[in-house]
Amino acid sequence: MTKEHIFPLWLIERSGTAMTGIRWLCRKWISAKAATIPLCAKCNKDFGEILEVPASRIFKDLESDRGLSDAEAEILIRWLWKFEGLAWIFNNPDGIYTKKYTLAERILHPIDNIRGSLVIAIGMIEKIDPSFSDAPIGIDSYNTHNAIFVAGVFLKAAIMVLLRDFAQMVPSEFSQYNLLEKPSEMANAKLFYPKVGFHNDIEAVAKTLIVAKTLSQLHDDVFIKLKRKT
């Protein structure tokens, strides 16, 4: 077993939270590098190579307005699912992540037949408020029954992953992209160029928190109904 950082080191360094710290478990301030959970060595290595390396590059492309490809949008979704999944496992150490997949299986493998039902919404941030000495890095969604919806603000991007059925509820500050049903020869072409929707990170965090509360509950309701049917 090894220690997996909840926040990857590249994100900690780029956000400035290596110096400022984070609020841990809603109680105390600690170094972002000290927020870890136990994880097997192979998973830790695979998470870094398969998700963190490309995610670091994807965020640079987003902030430079170089856009995302369909393949990169999928990587970003799986990267966000890693965040949400690690948080869920931390808070439910004796729970079952899903009956179908382990967290590692779900985020390290290509998305299955739900792919075409997924939307990624991104609202870029014009600037980080100067009253802060770091950039935001955190999840704003709290799921109980579903493992689809996730929302958070990272550096200069507010991001949500949701089912297409709820796309009309995404605020206008976000640009949306619906993943292809199946990857094609166009999967690596830059197709999605999110707009700058927020003046600063304070606006982005506030808006994302509000909409995430509603969308988290709506996605949970969908999966509660599915469980009752089965």
C-alpha positions, 0 to 999 in steps of 0.5 A: 500500500502507498499514500495517494494524494487526494489532490495531485502534486501538479495541481497543488503546485499550480494552484499555490495551495502548497503554501496556503493549505486547504481546509480538511474535513471542514475543520482544520487547515493542513498542507494540501500535500498531507491530504492522502488516503491508502492506495495500492501501489499499482493503482497509484502508479496507473492513476498517475500515468493514465490520468494525471499526466494527460489531465495536467496537459489538458488544463494547460490547453484549456487555459490557453484556449486550445480547446479539447478533443472528444478523447480529452473530454473523456480523460477529464471526465474520468479524472473528475470521477477519480476525485469524486470516487476517492472522496466517497471511499474516504467517507464510506470506507466499508461501502461498495463503490459500485456493484459493477466496477471498482473505482480503478476499473471505472476510471482507468478503462474507457467509458462504457455504453453510457458514454453518449449520455454524458455531458461535460460543462466547463466555464472558464474563469477570467482571473483569480481574485487578488485577495486570495494567494491561491487558486481553487481546487475542490469538488462541490458535489456530494453524491449518495447514490449515483457515481455520475455527477461531479462538479468542482472548480480547479484553477481557472475552470469550473467543470461539471459532468452530468447526464444529458437529460439535465443539460438544460439546467446548466447555467449559461456561464458554462459551455457544454459538450456531449460526448460521442456515442463511440470514439471515432477517427475524429476523437483527437480533433479539437472540437470543444472550446469553452468560453470565459463565463466567469469574471473571477473564481469567487463567482465560479465557486458560488455558482457551481456550489448552488447548481451542484446541490440541485444536480447532485440530488436529481442524479441521486433520484434517478439512481434511486428509481433505477434501484427500486425497479431492479 
